[in-house]
Each structure stands twice: as C-alpha cells, then as structure tokens.
Amino acid sequence: MLTEKVTKYGWDAATFAESATYCHPLRPATIDELIQQRNYLEALNAEAAATPLEMERFLLTQQDVRTVRQHFLEGDRGFCIIDGLHPDCFSRPVQRGIFYLMGRILGEPLVQNIQGEILVEVSDKDRSMKTGGRYHDTREGGSLHTDSPQFPLPPAPSRA
C-alpha cells in the first residue's frame, strides 16, 4: 500500500510537462462570487480561526474546490495549482482569506507552527537553511513536498 502511494504521488519533470494536468483555472462565475465577497474575505483573513464561516456565500467556490479535490488531490497528481486569484482583483489579505476558505472547504486546517498560524506565507525572509531557516523563508532550493501534519496523537496502527 505504501509503495503504491509513493509511486502514485512521485513527482518528476514529466509531472510538470502539461499545465492542464496540475493547474485548475477557477471558473469566471466563481471569481465573480469571490469578488463580490472581498470585504467578507478580508475580515476572514484577519480573524480566521475565530470567524464562523458563512458557507452559503460560496456555493460556486465549494464546487470548484470539490473538483480540485476529486481530480487533482485524490486523483493522479496529489497537488494542484489554483489559477485565477490575480492581484489586480484580489489584495493579499483577500487572497489569504480565500486560501483559508478553500482549506476549510477541504477540511479542518491544522496549526502550522509554534506561533499558532494556520496560513504561513512562502517568501524570502533573508534567512538561510544553514542558520535554521526553513525552505519557505529562504531563496534556497528545495523540492516539492508536503510536511507531515502535526496530530495530537499518532494514528493507530492498522491491524489488517
């Protein structure tokens, strides 16, 4: 089973040959829905964990995220780039609200670090891996990867 998963989600240069195999453009109607909810999304970014989500505002977004889950995350790739959140339409705080929303549609987001952040921005913070920086804080090359979730208790072993 483990070998099947590793083989299924092993990524190499061929994985990125055709963007349609890993990129999902949001539908224009979904983008319009998100534009109409910019103020809500900006507030959501600021209060992410404390704000109850009003999911009825985002019916089209939910459809798009479910498509991403089915065709990309649980399908052949195991990852997806969502296209359509252009900075000319969505400010950085609104984009963060959208990322939080999409994460919540997929499931319950987990805290990512000791500061309790749920969303961590990837940017060059002038740090180095040699001095304890993490890939998302440096300009140093890394590899496409996922970090292990930080569960309170490890999953029980399978007795199959």
Backbone torsions as a table, in degrees:
resi	resn	phi	psi	omega
1	MET	NA	-47.2	-179.6
2	LEU	-62.1	-43.9	179.4
3	THR	-59.9	-39.8	178.4
4	GLU	-60.5	-44.0	-179.6
5	LYS	-67.5	-43.5	-179.5
6	VAL	-62.8	-44.0	179.3
7	THR	-65.6	-43.2	-177.8
8	LYS	-61.9	-40.6	-175.4
9	TYR	-107.1	21.2	173.3
10	GLY	-76.6	126.3	-175.9
11	TRP	-108.7	139.8	175.0
12	ASP	-144.5	-172.0	-176.5
13	ALA	-57.6	-34.9	-179.2
14	ALA	-65.1	-27.3	179.0
15	THR	-58.7	-31.9	-173.1
16	PHE	-103.4	13.3	-176.5
17	ALA	-67.8	-36.5	-175.4
18	GLU	-127.6	111.6	-173.7
19	SER	-59.7	-27.3	179.8
20	ALA	-63.3	-20.0	-179.4
21	THR	-83.1	-10.7	179.0
22	TYR	-138.7	1.4	-177.1
23	CYS	-118.6	131.2	178.4
24	HIS	-117.4	109.8	175.7
25	PRO	-77.1	129.4	175.3
26	LEU	-63.9	143.1	178.3
27	ARG	-67.6	147.7	177.9
28	PRO	-53.6	-38.3	179.4
29	ALA	-65.1	-35.4	177.3
30	THR	-68.0	-42.5	177.7
31	ILE	-61.3	-42.6	176.9
32	ASP	-60.4	-42.0	178.0
33	GLU	-59.6	-44.7	179.8
34	LEU	-66.9	-39.2	177.1
35	ILE	-60.7	-43.3	179.7
36	GLN	-63.9	-22.7	-176.8
37	GLN	-106.8	19.8	-176.3
38	ARG	-55.3	-45.3	-178.5
39	ASN	-62.2	-42.4	177.9
40	TYR	-62.2	-44.8	-178.2
41	LEU	-66.5	-36.8	177.4
42	GLU	-64.6	-42.4	177.0
43	ALA	-66.2	-36.4	178.8
44	LEU	-62.1	-40.1	177.7
45	ASN	-58.7	-44.5	-175.8
46	ALA	-70.8	-29.9	-174.3
47	GLU	-121.5	27.6	-167.1
48	ALA	-38.8	-62.4	-173.0
49	ALA	-70.1	-26.8	-175.7
50	ALA	-89.3	-11.5	-174.4
51	THR	-95.6	119.7	172.9
52	PRO	-68.9	136.2	-177.5
53	LEU	-80.4	136.3	174.3
54	GLU	-98.2	80.3	-172.6
55	MET	-61.8	-24.4	-179.8
56	GLU	-64.6	-16.4	175.7
57	ARG	-73.1	-16.4	-167.0
58	PHE	-129.0	48.9	-178.0
59	LEU	-66.5	-41.1	179.3
60	LEU	-70.7	-38.9	177.7
61	THR	-61.9	-41.2	178.3
62	GLN	-60.7	-40.4	177.8
63	GLN	-62.3	-45.1	179.5
64	ASP	-62.5	-43.5	-178.6
65	VAL	-66.9	-36.2	176.7
66	ARG	-65.7	-36.1	175.5
67	THR	-63.4	-44.6	177.6
68	VAL	-59.0	-45.6	179.9
69	ARG	-58.8	-50.7	-174.9
70	GLN	-67.4	-48.3	-171.6
71	HIS	-86.9	-27.5	-175.4
72	PHE	-112.3	-55.1	-174.0
73	LEU	-70.1	-44.0	179.3
74	GLU	-97.0	-4.0	-179.8
75	GLY	-90.3	-141.3	-172.8
76	ASP	-74.7	-23.4	-171.0
77	ARG	-94.2	-48.2	-176.3
78	GLY	86.5	1.4	175.5
79	PHE	-156.2	167.0	179.9
80	CYS	-157.5	144.7	169.3
81	ILE	-103.4	123.6	179.9
82	ILE	-94.7	122.2	-177.2
83	ASP	-104.3	142.1	174.3
84	GLY	130.8	-5.2	-178.4
85	LEU	-95.5	58.3	-174.3
86	HIS	-68.6	140.9	-178.5
87	PRO	-60.8	-23.0	178.1
88	ASP	-71.9	-18.6	177.7
89	CYS	-105.6	-29.5	-172.5
90	PHE	-131.8	119.0	176.1
91	SER	-66.6	166.6	179.5
92	ARG	-57.5	-46.7	178.7
93	PRO	-62.4	-36.1	177.8
94	VAL	-68.1	-41.2	177.4
95	GLN	-59.6	-42.6	178.4
96	ARG	-62.1	-39.4	176.0
97	GLY	-62.1	-39.8	178.3
98	ILE	-65.3	-43.6	179.2
99	PHE	-61.4	-41.5	178.0
100	TYR	-63.5	-46.4	178.7
101	LEU	-56.0	-49.3	-178.5
102	MET	-63.3	-38.7	176.0
103	GLY	-61.6	-41.4	179.0
104	ARG	-67.4	-34.1	176.4
105	ILE	-64.3	-36.2	179.3
106	LEU	-75.9	-27.6	-177.6
107	GLY	165.9	-156.6	-179.6
108	GLU	-98.4	113.3	-179.7
109	PRO	-62.6	146.7	178.8
110	LEU	-105.6	149.6	174.8
111	VAL	-61.3	136.9	-173.0
112	GLN	-99.4	-17.9	-175.8
113	ASN	-156.7	179.0	-176.7
114	ILE	-71.0	-13.8	175.3
115	GLN	-79.9	-6.5	179.0
116	GLY	82.3	13.6	-178.8
117	GLU	-72.4	139.8	175.9
118	ILE	-93.3	-38.3	175.9
119	LEU	-109.9	130.3	178.4
120	VAL	-121.4	123.3	-178.1
121	GLU	-78.4	137.7	176.8
122	VAL	-92.5	115.5	179.4
123	SER	-161.7	161.3	177.9
124	ASP	-78.0	111.9	179.2
125	LYS	-106.6	24.1	178.2
126	ASP	57.1	38.8	176.9
127	ARG	-109.7	169.5	-179.3
128	SER	-130.7	146.0	175.3
129	MET	-62.0	-32.6	-179.1
130	LYS	-65.9	-26.8	-178.7
131	THR	-104.8	17.9	175.2
132	GLY	97.8	3.9	176.7
133	GLY	-68.9	158.2	176.2
134	ARG	-103.3	159.0	-176.9
135	TYR	-47.7	-42.8	-174.8
136	HIS	-72.9	-5.0	178.1
137	ASP	-107.2	1.3	-172.6
138	THR	-126.5	173.2	171.8
139	ARG	-97.6	4.4	-176.8
140	GLU	-77.3	144.5	-178.6
141	GLY	-66.1	148.0	175.3
142	GLY	-137.9	-158.7	176.5
143	SER	-130.9	155.1	175.4
144	LEU	-63.3	121.9	-175.9
145	HIS	-155.5	168.1	171.1
146	THR	-119.2	145.7	175.4
147	ASP	-88.0	150.7	176.9
148	SER	-68.9	138.6	177.1
149	PRO	-67.4	151.6	-179.3
150	GLN	-97.9	83.9	-179.5
151	PHE	-78.6	145.4	176.4
152	PRO	-60.2	-38.7	176.4
153	LEU	-130.8	143.2	178.1
154	PRO	-66.8	152.2	178.1
155	PRO	-62.3	147.5	178.1
156	ALA	-67.0	141.6	179.1
157	PRO	-65.8	147.1	179.0
158	SER	-75.0	139.3	-180.0
159	ARG	-109.1	28.5	-176.9
160	ALA	-74.0	NA	NA
